[in-house]
Amino acid sequence: MKSSKLEITNKKGYKLQAHLELPANQKPNNYVIFAHCFTCNSSFNAVRNVSRSLTNHGFGVVRFDFTGLGQSEGEFAESHFSANVDDLIAVNEYLAENLQAPTLLVGHSLGGAAVLVAASKLKNIKAVATIGAPASVSHVKHLFSHQIDDIESKGNVEVNIGGRPFAIDEEFVKDFDKTNLPEIVKSLRKPLLIMHAPFDKTVGIENAHELYHNAIHPKSFVSLDDADHLLSKSVDSEYVGDIIGTWVQRYIKPQENEMLGTNGEQLVAHLNLKEDNFTTNIQTKKHSFIADEPGSIGGDDFGPGPYDFLSAGLAACSAMTVKLYAERKEWELEEVYVYVTHSKKHSDDLMIDVEKSGKIDHLSKKLKFIGNLDDTQRKKLKEIASKCPVHRTLQSEVIIETEEI
């Protein structure tokens, strides 16, 4: 995933801090705008994880800070709901003028309400997905309801939301009552995906029910089970991104995927050290996937590790070779399981003769055959699995030439 910063000016002249994230091939099929939750910002972990997952589905993702939040200009009091919608429209216009008009809007919490309103105003938006969105924009007022009287009498007050102080005014409060979200959803007439956790303590599941009830088909609902409102666990935010990326393919036709140039080689790996920690995008001529390191050694665990891919190559090649042999022999082989583990073992433990004793790379390969096979056939298939091309490559002398280009 490649990320770059954008500076987008809204209609009030404020500069909005935004990040554009691209898939590994840097050629997105479509663009999506992500609207973060109330008082959050575009660097929130859940926002980053959902964005990363969407880039894996070929999307270019713009995540940005609303007015007065994160690195965007303006005061928080100016970041009322209508202003959030205006910011979304400003980002939409920027993309349409400079890159490509987005086709998908994704919003989290109050950002979900904002994308519903924005989508009703933007013809280029083909589908909408919400995450933990309220059915009423005024729902957010409960966060500072005990201070509303002070706001009306004093004009400007400082409220504490989520442990952080924010200055708000009367206009900020009254703006939440201007939008009839159920009516907007009823007339939206665009594919809508509603994602919500049944035990969300911040925005109750009844909000998802009301939105779904008012929406017109095509509409979908996906339960987020035990996720919390902020999608604090990475597994939840990654799941959200993957589901959205899969769901929207039915409604937004992907363009032909132009791959990142491999300079005549079989594949290319790209790692942006500033943005992605260890997360590395890998691309062949037609396919892309991600490698990462586990959290135990400082990675984000967004994909298999390098040695996992090494083991995967051996396992896949073994299974395919066995299949071809069994089919040629017309044996009744139905399924093949290949279990592979890479480790470092001492030559003495392996009882092998080497010039200098010490730890060496060790691959354990275990096979499981399903089908009506006798012992002779099973023994032969085991032998054939050890003759697959990758197995033989790993056991032969391999020369790797490295050069800088």
Secondary structure, 3 states (H helix, E strand, C coil): CEEEEEEEECCCCCEEEEEEEECCCCCCCEEEEEECCCCCCCCCHHHHHHHHHHHCCCEEEEEECCCCCCCCCCCHHHCCHHHHHHHHHHHHHHHHHHCCCCCEEEEECHHHHHHHHHHHHCCCCCEEEEECCCCCHHHHHHHHHHHHHHHHHHCEEEEEECCEEEEEEHHHHHHHHCCCHHHHHHCCCCCEEEEECCCCCCCCHHHHHHHHHHCCCCEEEEECCCCCCCCCCHHHHHHHHHHHHHHHHHCCCCCCCCCCCCCCCCCEEECCHHHHCCCEEEECCCCEEEECCCHHHCCCCCCCCHHHHHHHHHHHHHHHHHHHHHHHHCCEEEEEEEEEEEEEEEHHHHCCCCCCCCEEEEEEEEEEEEEECCHHHHHHHHHHHCCCHHHHHHHCCCCCCCCCC
